[in-house]
Amino acid sequence: MKQLVELLVRSLVDSPEEISVTEVPGEEGTTFEIRVAPSDVGKVIGKQGKIANAMRTVVKAAAMKEKQKVYLEIIPES
């Protein structure tokens, strides 16, 4: 699942070497914290959050096959 998230984010940003995806297990499901360069945050979120929501939809669909719950958080690096 982590590889899928990284693949999606790498295809969107200008600085793929600055991407960091951290898997944080929780009680309800797994949260993937996506850290990108400040200049790439807008590209990952998209207008009105459409790209971020599309990524969440794809990842949740893949997670449903494995009967898991997955959440995505986009965190800008400082």
N, C-alpha and C positions, 0 to 999 in steps of 0.2 A: 504494500500500500504506500509506503514511504517513497518507493521508487516512482510510482505513478505521480505522486504529488510533485516530486522533484522534476520529472519530465515535463509536466504541465507548466510549472513556473519557469523553468529554463527556456522554454520556447517563447515566453512572453517578454523577458527582460533583456536589457542591453549589457548588463554586467553579470553573466551567469556564475562567475567565480565568487561573487559576494553572496550567493544564496546559501541559506542554512535552514534545514528542515529538522526540527526536533520532535520526537514522538513522546508524548506525555500520557501515560496510561491513567485512566480515572475510573471511578465507580460506574458511571453510566456509559462510558465509551472512551475511545482514544482521541486525544486532541493533537493535531499536528500544528506546531508553531512555525510559521514561515517567516523568515527574516530576509529582507532584501535591502538593497541600497536605497537611500532616501529618494534618489532620482527615479527609481523603478517602482515605487509604491503605487503611483497612479496607474501604471500599466497593468499591474497585477489586480488592482481593484476594479478599474474600468469606470466608465461613466455610469453613475447611479448604482455602482456595485454590480453591474451585469456580468463582468468577467469573473469576479469572485464568486458570485452565485452560481455561475455555470460550472466553475471548478468544483464547488461544493456538491453540485448535483452529480457530476461524473464520479467523484470519489465516493459519495454515499451509495450510488448505484453499484459500484464495484464492491463496497463493503457489505452490501446486503447479500451478495452471493456467498460471502463468508459468515453471514449472520452476525455482523459487528455493527457498532455505531461509531461513526467517525465525525469529528468536527475540525474545521480549519480556522486558524487565527492568523491574520497577517499583521506582522509587527515590523515597523520600520527600524532599521539599525541607525544608531546615532553616531 
